[in-house]
Amino acid sequence: MRYLRLLSVFYKYSLLKELEYRVNFISNIFMSVFWVGWGILGVSIFFLHRDSMGDWSFPEVLMVVGLFTLFTGVMEAFLRPNVGAVIEQIRDGTFDFVLTKPINAQFIASLRTIVFWRLADVLIGLSIIVYALGQLHAAPSIGQIAFFVVMLASGAVIVYSIWLMMVSLAFWFVKIDNIAELFYAFYEAGRYPVTIYRGAVRALLTFVVPVAFVTTFPASALLGKIDVTTTLTGFAFAIGLFIASNRFWNFALTHYASASS
């Protein structure tokens, strides 16, 4: 409860700071809607010439696009601003103030700031998923919804763990912005079902840069295309990656020289 109260204070401050420039806040939300619409237009153009993308129909691909948009919102709202702040704090030595606070350093470093207007992407993504289900005239069973929730949570943990490991590299390297952009380059492939790729590319997007667990597998769960084994595998993979990222973070902290070296 203490950590939840702290989050409420942090996020209230973030919201008040954003609302100082309300026109900018509203225009950013409008641009989010525009870019999502542009992405859907690109998918629509593809389906003007083909009836399916692999074994995925247009509404099913829309579900993947919705999940892609949802997790883009999560990363841009919660992870990118905090990663940027940590990099700057390590560079100028003010990360000392994070370590000396009576609270878990990983918690405050990775979750302190939120960009509220980016939550519009989360809502848009969920809306696309609901719309796609309506187009399919599908009513997911309780089991499918449960698998979807587990895969969604697993995807969130996987994304968080990857970003935590990326920011941990800042304890050795001066600038790691390019690494984040490299991750986004792979993440862009998750805009479409990973199953349309073949061979090494599919393996890369499933196990090395696990984009499949973030977009394709949650959509497959809601469509009844995966079983309990795949769901549990995704959950176990997420937990394993979280533990590994936490240990890597703690190891990286031992290499922090601080402002006074």
N, C-alpha and C positions, 0 to 999 in steps of 0.2 A: 504493500500500500504506500510505503514511503516513496518508492520509485515512481509509482503512478502519480502521486501528488507533485513530485518534481517535474514529471513530464507535462502535467497540466499547467504548471507555472511557465515552463520553457515555451510551450506551444501557444499559450496566451500572449506571451511577449512577442513571439514571431508573428502572430496574427495582427496584433496592434501595430507592429512595425510596417507590415504590408498595407494595412488600411490607411496609413498616412498618405498613400498615393493611390486613391481608389480608382481613378481613371486607368492607371497603369494595371491595376489588379484586374479590372473588367476586360481591358483590351488583351491581356495575356490569356484569359479564359477563352475569349473569342478566337485567338490564334490557335489555341489547342483544338478547338472544334474544327477550325479550317483545315489544319494539317491532318487530322483524323479523317475528315471527309475526303481530302486529297488521296490519302492512302487507300480508302475504300473505292474511290474512283479508279485507281490503278488496277485493283482486283477485278472490278466490274468490267473493265475493258478486256482483260484476259478472258473472262467468261463469255464475252461476245463472240469469241472465236472457238472456244472449247466448252464442252459440257461438264468437264471435271478437271480437277488439278490432282493428278495421281488418282487415288480412290476417294477424293474429297469433293463434295458438291459445293456450290456457291455459299449456301447458308452455313455449312460446316467450316469452310474457310473463314467466313465472317467471325465465327466463334474464336478461331485462332487469332485473328486480327484484334478482336476484343480483348483477349488475354494479353496480347502484345502491348496494346494501349494501356491496359490496367497496370502491368508491371513497369512500363515506362513511367507512368505517374508515380508509382511507389519509389522507383529509383531516383527520379528527379525531385520528388518532394522530401524524402527522408535521407537518402544516401549521398547523392552528389554534393549538396551544400555542406554536409558534415565532413565529407572527405576533403573538400577544398579547404575548410577551416583547419583541419588537423594538419594538412600539408604546410599551411602558412605558419601554424603554431610551432611545428617542429623546426621549420626553417629559421624563424626568428627567436626561438628559445622560450616562447611564452607557453609552451606545452607544460612547463613546470606548474602552472596554475591549475592545470587539469589533474596532474598527478597528486598534488597536495590537498585536493578536496577530499572530504570524508565520504567518498562514494566511489563505486567501481569505475575505473578509468575508461574501460571499453564502453560502458553504458553511456556515460556523459559525452564521450568523444564521438560516438557513432549515431546518437539519437537526439542530441541537444536541440538542433535547429530543424525546422520544417518550412517548406515553401508551400503555403496553403493553396495558391491558385493551381498548383500542379495536381492537387487532388481532383480537379475537374477531369483529368485523364482517367483516373480510377472510376469515376462515375460514368464517364462516356464508355469506357471499356465494358463495365457491367451492363450498361444499356444495350450495347451491341450484342452481347451474349444473349440477353433476354429477347431481343428482336430476332436473332438468328433461330432461337428455339421456337419462336412463334412461326417463323417461315417454314420450319421443318414440321410444324404441328406435333412437336414432341413434348411429352410430359415425363421427365426423368423420374425414375423410381427413387425410393428412399436410399437404396443401396448405391445408385449412381450419384446421387447428391452427396452421400457420405464419401465416396471415392473422390469426387470433385473437390470437396472441402479439404480432404487429406492432401491431395496433389497440389491444391492451391497453397496450403500452408507450407508444404515441402518446397514449392517453388520460391516462396518468399524467403524461407530460411537459406536456400541455395544462393539466391541473389545477394542476400545480406552477407553470407559467408565469403562470397567471391569479392565483394567490395571491401570487406574487412581485411582480407589478405592483400588486396591491392594497396590499401592505405598503409598497411604495415611496412610495405617496401619503402615508404618515405623516410624511415629511420636510417636507411642506407643511401638512398638516392635523393638528389636535390629536387628534381621535378619528375613526377610520375603521371602527369596529365595525359601523356601519350598512351600510357597503359590503359587508362580509362577509355580513351577513344578506340583503342584496339579491341577492347571488350565490346563496345557498341557496334563495331564493325561486324563482329560475329553475331551479336544479338539481333542485328537487322535481319539475319537469315531466319530468325524465329517469327518473322511477320507472316511466314507461310508454313504449312505443316512440314515438319522435319522429314517425314516419311517420303516426301517427293524427291529428296536427295538420295544419292546412291553411294555405296561402298564406304570409302574412307571419310568422305564429307559427312555422311550420316553418323558414323561412329564419332567423329570429332565433335559434332553438335550435340551428341548424346552424353558422352562420357568425359571429354576433355574440357570443352566449354558447354556445360549441360543446359543448352537452350531448350532442348526437347522437354525437359522436366518443368520448364517455366510456362511454355505456351501450348505445345502439341499434346502432351500427356494429360493436363487438366481438361482440355477440350475433349480428348478421347474418353476420359472418365465420364464426362457428362453425357456423352453420346453412347455409352455402353460398349466402347471398343477395347477396353482394357479390363483385366481381371484383378483379383485381390493380390495375386503374386506381384504383378507390376506395381500396384499401388504401394504395397509394403516395401518393395525394393526402392521406390522413389523416396519413401519416408526414411528408410534406413540410410540411403545415400545422403539425404539432407542432414540427418543427425551426425553422420560421420564427418561430413564436410564442415559442419558447425564446430565440432570438437577440434578438428584440425586447424580451422581458422583461429579459434580461441588460443590454442597452444602457440600458433605462429605469432599471434599478436603479443602474447606474454613474452615470447622469446625476443621479439623485436624491441620490446620496452627495455630490455637489458642493454640494448645498444644505443639508447638515447643519452646524448652527452649533456643535455640541458644548456641553459643560457650561460652558465658559469663553467661548462665543461668539467 
